[in-house]
Amino acid sequence: MSFASAIHYVETSHAFGTRLHLHTIHHLLHLLGNPHKQLHILHVAGTNGKGSTSSFLANMLTAEGYRTGLFTSPHMHCYTERIRINGVNIPEEELARIILQIESLITPMVQNGKCQHPAMFDLMTLAAFVYFGNAGLDYVVLEVGLGGLEDATNVIESPLAAVITPIDIDHVDLLGNSLSGIAAHKAGIIKHGRPVIYHHQLPEAETTIRSVAASLSAPLFCLESSHILPINSDLLEQHFHLNHPQYGLQDLHIRMLGDHQMSNAALAALTLLVLRDHGNLTISNEAILRGLLNTHWSGRLEVLHQSPLVIIDGAHNLQGAEILQHFLNTHLSDRKINFLVGMLNNKDIQGVLNTLLPLGHKLFFTRAANSKAVDPLLLAENVQFFGKEVYVVDSLPEAVEAAYLETSMDEVLVITGSLYLVGDAKAALLQFLDRQKEAS
């Protein structure tokens, strides 16, 4: 099976399929030799920040010299980004080989009515477990895809730790619109007796996490906002102290932007400090500091260009929009900001638009390359009352070019609304800039 054929199978199965029940995932893993049972896993759930937190964790472990697997979603450019070892994507031919192995097991089951076509995330989770299981890894950082309780990653029985980032309303079509209900899904990754390291939450979510942890005798370690002492922050680097009463660490530096990334980095560092103290792993303070500084995570307040300043951010829910809003108000309040936005129909569209677009000067709307993408004309209709300059460009590459050319050198272009959008927008902008450079 070629790589192209493997991706075609994944996407075709996803189009016809649905999320598999966990008992089916367990059965398939059994047929594959239970590769997940030999892995030392840090399991990460939450609404916002779980990808960045996972990346911080993996980079710190790698900095200590451990062979570390990282499983995240969604991808920005290619499926291979979802499965990495020490920062290197799974080779295309290896992913194709594993997908063929999985497909040969699933197809007879589908034909015999024993299971449905699996969703894409199920297939990628199975592939990650097989790849990591064969790679002789020291640790794996495993990011939940959606929720936690019924997520395909939740087949692991005894992770080293459950890590929970901030929880908010998201994926209401699958998780519901109750914060306590959503938190119950996220807290589903907590396992008996295993430590839970979590970011302070809204009261409903906090109560749920504490209740689930208590029922499973899982020790709790909370990162409060007061545990983070910012020292300096600009568009290049952030410097802060972790002042947790039990696990302090001074002079942490990160290159990722936004106050929320200090929280994500602090949560990741606290996780490893807790595990070190409990004898679950060995890691030096130097490796923690070096790993944090070396972490980069595409599509999260990422600066693509300086003049004019172009920033991409995958804010796709209200909490993410509020984080982006705070960053823009803090660092760029003296500059005109243009927005290029595309969103999916299962998100809090009105909440995101109402939070961000009052800050905007010119507003561009386009369509993400996703079956759930909202018609940009409908997005534009939602903001007519703002009285802004509004442009609708259905083609994403054309929208990126138009928004860039309409942004003067002293203005800022922010591309946001969906991780699927910003990944394609990044590629389109870099291609456009290359053409401009060649033409000059």
C-alpha positions as CSV (number, residue, x, y, z in Angstrom):
1,M,0.0,0.0,0.0
2,S,1.4,3.4,-1.0
3,F,1.2,6.4,1.3
4,A,-1.4,8.0,-0.9
5,S,-3.5,4.8,-0.9
6,A,-3.2,4.7,2.9
7,I,-4.5,8.2,3.3
8,H,-7.3,7.5,0.8
9,Y,-8.3,4.5,2.9
10,V,-8.2,6.6,6.1
11,E,-10.3,9.4,4.6
12,T,-12.8,7.1,2.9
13,S,-13.3,5.1,6.0
14,H,-13.8,8.3,8.0
15,A,-16.4,9.6,5.5
16,F,-18.5,6.5,5.9
17,G,-17.6,5.7,9.5
18,T,-18.1,6.7,13.1
19,R,-16.1,6.6,16.3
20,L,-15.6,3.0,17.3
21,H,-16.6,1.8,20.8
22,L,-13.7,1.3,23.1
23,H,-14.4,-2.5,23.3
24,T,-13.8,-2.6,19.5
25,I,-10.5,-0.6,19.9
26,H,-9.5,-3.0,22.6
27,H,-10.2,-6.0,20.4
28,L,-8.3,-4.6,17.5
29,L,-5.3,-3.8,19.7
30,H,-5.5,-7.4,21.0
31,L,-5.2,-8.6,17.4
32,L,-2.3,-6.3,16.9
33,G,-0.4,-7.7,19.9
34,N,-1.5,-5.1,22.5
35,P,1.3,-2.7,21.7
36,H,-0.1,-0.1,24.1
37,K,0.4,-2.2,27.2
38,Q,4.2,-1.9,27.0
39,L,4.2,1.9,26.9
40,H,4.8,4.4,29.7
41,I,2.2,7.0,28.9
42,L,1.4,10.6,30.0
43,H,-2.3,11.1,29.0
44,V,-3.4,14.7,28.2
45,A,-7.0,15.9,28.0
46,G,-8.6,19.3,28.0
47,T,-10.4,21.9,25.8
48,N,-7.6,24.3,25.1
49,G,-3.8,24.0,25.3
50,K,-3.6,20.2,25.3
51,G,-1.5,20.1,22.1
52,S,0.9,22.7,23.4
53,T,1.1,21.1,26.8
54,S,1.8,17.7,25.2
55,S,4.5,19.2,23.1
56,F,6.2,20.9,26.1
57,L,6.1,17.5,27.9
58,A,7.6,15.6,25.0
59,N,10.4,18.2,24.4
60,M,11.4,18.1,28.1
61,L,11.6,14.3,28.1
62,T,13.6,14.4,24.8
63,A,15.9,17.0,26.3
64,E,16.7,14.5,29.1
65,G,17.7,12.0,26.4
66,Y,14.6,9.8,26.5
67,R,13.2,8.3,23.3
68,T,9.8,10.0,23.5
69,G,6.7,9.4,21.4
70,L,4.2,12.2,20.8
71,F,0.6,11.7,19.5
72,T,-1.4,14.8,18.7
73,S,-4.2,16.1,16.5
74,P,-5.2,17.6,14.3
75,H,-2.4,17.9,11.8
76,M,-1.4,21.2,10.1
77,H,-0.1,19.9,6.8
78,C,0.3,16.1,6.8
79,Y,-1.1,13.1,8.7
80,T,2.5,12.1,9.6
81,E,2.7,15.1,12.0
82,R,0.3,13.3,14.4
83,I,2.8,10.6,15.2
84,R,6.3,11.6,16.2
85,I,9.4,10.3,18.0
86,N,11.8,12.8,19.3
87,G,10.2,15.5,17.1
88,V,10.5,13.4,13.9
89,N,7.3,12.5,12.0
90,I,6.5,8.9,11.3
91,P,7.9,8.0,7.8
92,E,5.2,7.9,5.2
93,E,6.1,4.4,4.2
94,E,5.9,3.2,7.8
95,L,2.5,4.8,8.3
96,A,1.3,3.2,5.0
97,R,2.6,-0.2,6.2
98,I,0.8,0.0,9.5
99,I,-2.4,1.3,8.0
100,L,-2.4,-1.7,5.6
101,Q,-1.9,-4.0,8.6
102,I,-4.9,-2.4,10.4
103,E,-7.0,-2.4,7.3
104,S,-6.5,-6.1,6.8
105,L,-8.0,-6.7,10.3
106,I,-10.8,-4.2,10.0
107,T,-12.2,-4.9,6.5
108,P,-13.4,-8.5,7.4
109,M,-15.0,-7.2,10.6
110,V,-16.8,-4.5,8.7
111,Q,-17.9,-7.0,6.0
112,N,-19.2,-9.4,8.7
113,G,-21.1,-6.7,10.5
114,K,-18.8,-6.9,13.6
115,C,-17.9,-3.2,13.5
116,Q,-18.5,-0.1,11.5
117,H,-16.0,1.8,9.4
118,P,-13.7,3.5,11.9
119,A,-13.3,7.2,12.1
120,M,-10.0,8.7,11.0
121,F,-8.9,9.4,14.6
122,D,-9.5,5.7,15.6
123,L,-7.2,4.6,12.7
124,M,-4.5,7.1,13.6
125,T,-4.7,6.1,17.3
126,L,-4.2,2.4,16.4
127,A,-1.4,3.3,14.1
128,A,0.3,5.4,16.8
129,F,0.1,2.5,19.3
130,V,1.6,0.1,16.8
131,Y,4.4,2.4,15.7
132,F,5.3,3.4,19.3
133,G,5.1,-0.2,20.5
134,N,7.7,-1.3,18.0
135,A,10.0,1.6,18.6
136,G,11.5,0.8,22.0
137,L,10.4,4.1,23.6
138,D,11.0,5.3,27.1
139,Y,7.8,7.5,27.3
140,V,4.8,8.4,25.2
141,V,2.8,11.7,25.5
142,L,-0.7,10.9,24.3
143,E,-3.1,13.7,23.5
144,V,-6.8,12.9,23.7
145,G,-8.7,13.6,20.5
146,L,-12.1,14.5,21.8
147,G,-13.4,14.4,25.3
148,G,-11.6,11.6,27.1
149,L,-13.9,9.0,28.6
150,E,-14.9,7.5,25.3
151,D,-11.9,8.6,23.3
152,A,-9.9,6.0,21.4
153,T,-6.8,6.8,23.4
154,N,-8.6,5.9,26.7
155,V,-7.8,2.2,26.3
156,I,-4.7,2.7,28.4
157,E,-5.2,1.2,31.9
158,S,-2.5,2.8,34.1
159,P,-0.9,5.9,32.7
160,L,2.0,7.6,34.6
161,A,-0.3,10.6,35.0
162,A,-3.5,12.2,33.8
163,V,-2.9,15.8,32.7
164,I,-5.9,18.1,32.3
165,T,-5.6,21.5,30.7
166,P,-8.4,24.2,30.9
167,I,-11.9,22.9,30.2
168,D,-14.6,25.0,28.4
169,I,-17.6,24.5,26.2
170,D,-16.6,22.8,22.9
171,H,-17.8,20.0,20.6
172,V,-21.3,20.6,21.9
173,D,-22.6,18.2,19.2
174,L,-20.8,15.3,20.8
175,L,-20.1,16.3,24.4
176,G,-23.2,18.4,25.1
177,N,-23.4,22.0,26.4
178,S,-23.0,21.4,30.1
179,L,-19.6,22.3,31.5
180,S,-19.9,19.6,34.2
181,G,-20.8,17.1,31.6
182,I,-17.9,18.1,29.4
183,A,-15.6,17.9,32.4
184,A,-16.8,14.4,33.2
185,H,-15.7,13.4,29.7
186,K,-12.3,15.0,30.2
187,A,-11.9,13.5,33.7
188,G,-12.6,10.1,32.1
189,I,-8.8,9.7,31.6
190,I,-8.2,9.6,35.4
191,K,-7.2,6.1,36.5
192,H,-7.2,4.5,39.9
193,G,-4.3,5.7,42.1
194,R,-2.5,7.6,39.3
195,P,-1.6,11.2,39.8
196,V,-3.8,14.0,38.2
197,I,-2.0,17.2,37.4
198,Y,-4.5,19.8,36.3
199,H,-4.9,23.5,35.5
200,H,-7.2,25.4,37.8
201,Q,-10.8,25.3,36.3
202,L,-14.1,27.0,36.3
203,P,-16.0,25.9,39.4
204,E,-18.2,23.3,37.7
205,A,-15.3,21.6,36.0
206,E,-13.2,21.8,39.2
207,T,-15.9,20.0,41.2
208,T,-16.2,17.3,38.6
209,I,-12.4,16.6,38.4
210,R,-12.1,16.5,42.2
211,S,-15.1,14.1,42.5
212,V,-13.8,11.7,39.9
213,A,-10.3,11.8,41.3
214,A,-11.6,11.1,44.9
215,S,-13.7,8.1,43.6
216,L,-10.5,6.6,42.1
217,S,-8.1,7.5,45.0
218,A,-6.1,9.5,42.5
219,P,-3.8,12.2,44.1
220,L,-4.5,15.7,42.8
221,F,-2.0,18.5,42.0
222,C,-3.5,21.8,40.9
223,L,-1.7,24.6,39.0
224,E,-3.2,27.8,40.2
225,S,-2.8,31.1,38.4
226,S,-1.0,32.4,41.4
227,H,1.7,29.7,40.9
228,I,2.9,31.5,37.8
229,L,5.0,34.6,38.2
230,P,5.6,36.4,34.9
231,I,8.9,38.2,34.6
232,N,9.0,39.4,31.0
233,S,7.1,38.9,27.8
234,D,7.5,40.2,24.3
235,L,7.0,38.9,20.7
236,L,10.1,36.8,20.9
237,E,10.2,35.1,24.3
238,Q,8.5,34.8,27.7
239,H,10.2,34.5,31.1
240,F,8.5,33.4,34.3
241,H,8.9,31.5,37.6
242,L,6.9,28.4,38.7
243,N,6.0,29.1,42.3
244,H,4.0,26.0,43.2
245,P,4.1,25.5,47.0
246,Q,5.5,21.9,46.6
247,Y,7.3,22.1,43.2
248,G,8.9,25.4,42.4
249,L,11.3,26.1,39.6
250,Q,12.8,29.4,38.7
251,D,13.7,31.2,35.4
252,L,11.6,29.3,32.8
253,H,11.8,30.6,29.3
254,I,9.6,29.8,26.3
255,R,9.5,31.0,22.8
256,M,5.7,30.4,22.4
257,L,3.6,33.5,22.8
258,G,0.7,34.4,25.0
259,D,0.0,34.2,28.8
260,H,-1.8,30.9,28.2
261,Q,1.5,29.3,27.0
262,M,3.1,30.2,30.3
263,S,0.3,28.2,31.9
264,N,0.7,25.3,29.5
265,A,4.5,25.2,30.0
266,A,4.0,25.5,33.8
267,L,1.5,22.6,33.8
268,A,3.9,20.5,31.8
269,A,6.8,21.3,34.1
270,L,4.7,20.6,37.2
271,T,3.7,17.2,35.8
272,L,7.3,16.1,35.4
273,L,8.3,17.5,38.8
274,V,5.5,15.6,40.4
275,L,6.5,12.4,38.6
276,R,10.1,12.9,39.5
277,D,9.2,13.4,43.1
278,H,7.1,10.2,43.1
279,G,10.0,8.2,41.6
280,N,8.3,7.6,38.2
281,L,11.0,9.2,36.1
282,T,14.4,10.9,36.4
283,I,14.8,14.3,34.8
284,S,17.1,17.3,35.6
285,N,16.0,20.9,36.0
286,E,18.3,21.7,33.2
287,A,16.5,19.4,30.8
288,I,13.1,20.8,31.9
289,L,14.4,24.4,31.1
290,R,16.0,23.4,27.8
291,G,13.0,21.4,26.7
292,L,10.6,24.3,27.4
293,L,12.8,26.8,25.5
294,N,13.1,24.4,22.5
295,T,9.3,23.9,22.1
296,H,7.6,25.2,19.1
297,W,4.0,24.4,18.2
298,S,2.6,25.5,14.8
299,G,-0.6,27.4,14.5
300,R,-0.7,28.8,18.0
301,L,0.1,32.5,18.1
302,E,2.7,31.8,15.4
303,V,4.4,34.7,13.7
304,L,4.8,34.0,10.0
305,H,6.0,37.3,8.8
306,Q,7.4,40.6,10.3
307,S,6.6,43.4,7.8
308,P,3.7,43.4,7.8
309,L,3.3,41.3,11.0
310,V,1.3,38.2,10.2
311,I,0.1,35.9,13.0
312,I,-1.8,32.6,12.7
313,D,-3.7,31.2,15.6
314,G,-6.1,28.2,15.6
315,A,-8.6,29.8,18.0
316,H,-11.8,28.0,17.3
317,N,-13.9,28.3,20.5
318,L,-14.8,31.1,22.9
319,Q,-11.9,30.4,25.3
320,G,-9.4,30.3,22.5
321,A,-10.8,33.6,21.1
322,E,-10.6,35.2,24.5
323,I,-6.9,34.2,24.8
324,L,-6.2,35.6,21.4
325,Q,-8.1,38.8,22.2
326,H,-6.1,39.2,25.4
327,F,-2.8,38.8,23.5
328,L,-3.7,41.4,20.9
329,N,-4.9,43.9,23.5
330,T,-1.7,43.3,25.5
331,H,0.9,43.4,22.8
332,L,-0.6,45.1,19.7
333,S,-3.3,47.6,20.9
334,D,-1.5,50.4,19.2
335,R,-1.8,48.9,15.7
336,K,-4.6,48.3,13.3
337,I,-5.5,44.6,13.0
338,N,-7.0,42.9,10.0
339,F,-8.6,39.4,10.4
340,L,-8.8,36.5,8.0
341,V,-11.3,34.1,9.4
342,G,-12.8,30.7,8.4
343,M,-14.7,28.4,10.8
344,L,-16.4,25.0,11.1
345,N,-20.1,24.6,11.8
346,N,-19.7,22.7,15.1
347,K,-18.0,25.6,16.8
348,D,-19.3,28.6,18.8
349,I,-19.2,30.9,15.8
350,Q,-21.0,33.8,17.3
351,G,-18.9,33.7,20.4
352,V,-15.6,33.7,18.5
353,L,-16.7,36.4,16.1
354,N,-18.1,38.7,18.8
355,T,-15.0,38.4,20.8
356,L,-12.4,39.0,18.1
357,L,-13.9,41.1,15.3
358,P,-14.6,44.3,17.3
359,L,-10.8,44.6,17.4
360,G,-10.6,44.4,13.6
361,H,-10.0,47.0,11.0
362,K,-10.6,45.0,7.8
363,L,-12.3,41.6,8.0
364,F,-11.8,38.8,5.4
365,F,-13.8,35.6,5.4
366,T,-13.0,32.4,3.6
367,R,-13.7,28.7,3.6
368,A,-11.6,26.1,5.4
369,A,-10.8,22.9,3.5
370,N,-13.1,20.8,5.6
371,S,-16.6,19.3,5.0
372,K,-17.8,21.2,8.1
373,A,-16.6,24.6,6.8
374,V,-19.1,27.4,7.1
375,D,-20.0,29.4,4.0
376,P,-17.9,32.6,4.3
377,L,-21.0,34.6,3.2
378,L,-22.8,33.4,6.3
379,L,-19.8,34.4,8.5
380,A,-19.9,37.9,6.9
381,E,-23.6,38.3,7.5
382,N,-23.0,37.7,11.3
383,V,-20.8,40.8,11.6
384,Q,-22.5,43.5,9.4
385,F,-23.4,45.4,12.5
386,F,-19.7,46.0,13.4
387,G,-19.5,48.5,10.6
388,K,-16.1,47.2,9.3
389,E,-14.7,46.7,5.9
390,V,-15.8,43.2,5.0
391,Y,-14.4,41.0,2.2
392,V,-15.6,37.5,1.2
393,V,-13.1,35.4,-0.8
394,D,-14.2,31.7,-1.1
395,S,-10.8,30.4,-2.2
396,L,-8.4,30.2,0.7
397,P,-5.2,30.9,-1.3
398,E,-6.8,33.9,-2.9
399,A,-8.1,35.1,0.5
400,V,-4.6,34.9,2.0
401,E,-3.1,36.9,-0.8
402,A,-5.8,39.5,-0.7
403,A,-5.7,39.9,3.0
404,Y,-1.9,40.2,2.9
405,L,-1.8,42.8,0.2
406,E,-4.5,44.8,2.0
407,T,-2.4,44.9,5.2
408,S,0.0,47.8,5.3
409,M,3.5,47.6,6.9
410,D,2.4,49.1,10.1
411,E,-0.7,46.9,10.4
412,V,-1.2,43.3,11.6
413,L,-2.9,40.4,9.8
414,V,-4.3,37.7,12.1
415,I,-5.5,34.5,10.5
416,T,-7.7,32.4,12.7
417,G,-10.9,30.4,13.3
418,S,-9.8,26.8,12.8
419,L,-6.6,24.8,13.0
420,Y,-7.5,23.3,9.6
421,L,-7.7,26.8,8.2
422,V,-4.4,28.1,9.6
423,G,-2.4,25.1,8.4
424,D,-3.5,25.6,4.8
425,A,-3.3,29.4,5.2
426,K,0.3,29.1,6.4
427,A,1.3,27.0,3.3
428,A,-0.6,29.4,1.0
429,L,1.1,32.5,2.5
430,L,4.6,31.0,2.3
431,Q,4.0,30.0,-1.3
432,F,2.8,33.5,-2.2
433,L,5.8,35.1,-0.5
434,D,8.2,32.8,-2.4
435,R,6.5,33.8,-5.7
436,Q,6.9,37.4,-4.7
437,K,10.6,36.9,-3.9
438,E,11.3,35.1,-7.2
439,A,9.5,37.9,-9.1
440,S,11.6,40.6,-7.5
